Amino acid sequence: LPAGLEVVVLMHHDEWGLSSNTGKLAELTMAPARILMKGLPSHDAELAALIEDESVETCVLWPSAAERADWPSEGGGGDRTGGE
């Protein structure tokens, strides 16, 4: 990655340990990169600090509802957003 750029992946706890875990793949292939787990208090605080830091440019990438409609149901990846 270009100097000064870091990838931070916010992962839902249900994704931890899945073979389809793209967050882990991103962490392994893009340096510097790290994973924050949604719902883990220290990670939630770290994410909030990144978002509030005016020296940090934040970009959130998320598939559209139409793209998520094609995801397999539970057991194959499913939409595990939990309304968040």
Buried (B, 14 or more C-beta within 10 A) or exposed (E): EEEEEEBBBBBBEBBEEEEEBEBBEBBEEEEEBBBBBBEEEEBBEBBEEBEEEEEEEEEEEEEEEEEEEEEEEEEEBEEBEEEE
